[in-house]
Amino acid sequence: MTHDLIRGVLKNNHGSISKAITLIENYQNPSEPFFNEIHNKGKDAVRIGITGPPGAGKSTLTNSLIKFCLHDKKDVGVIAVDPTSPFTGGAILGDRVRMNKYAGDQRVFLRSLGNNGNLGGLSNKVQEIGDVIAASGKDYIFFETVGVGQAEHDIINVADISIVVLVPESGDE
């Protein structure tokens, strides 16, 4: 099973990518050979974090960046982190709905994650999930954090570049 899952991820099979992410999310991590192979193949992706308060325009910016990347003939992965639903344990808002024009486009992989109560704006498994998406051949991976304030800055530990989106009049000049 591990070999088939690796092969599927490396061939950008969105079903295999989703399955690997679900295993990671549910703490049923694939085997060590899986992660060794994934890490070796996913080093070239640029990881960009997008963070800021709720309603600042993170999803709108992410959507525009996807369009820009596709126009530049680049493949994109998006991990959109939302609050965790107390009923389902999944992402409460599901930002993928806002980006549905890319559904079915093999150049774009979108995944919503619940933050599982983590206060840093991300899910604690987001690094491993980013590695899976990177191994699928995506050129850029966008990590969109749950709406955060001034103390949530875990994104700087995950992303190569961090973008902070603010609303007008949200603080100092």
Secondary structure, DSSP 8 states (H G I E B T S, - for coil): -HHHHHHHHHTT-HHHHHHHHHHHHTT----HHHHHHHHHH-SS-EEEEEE-STTSSHHHHHHHHHHHHHHTT--EEEEEEE-B-TTTSSBSS-GGGGGGGGTT-TTEEEEEEE-TT-TTSS-TTHHHHHHHHHHTT-SEEEEE--S--SS--GGGGT-SEEEE---TTSS--
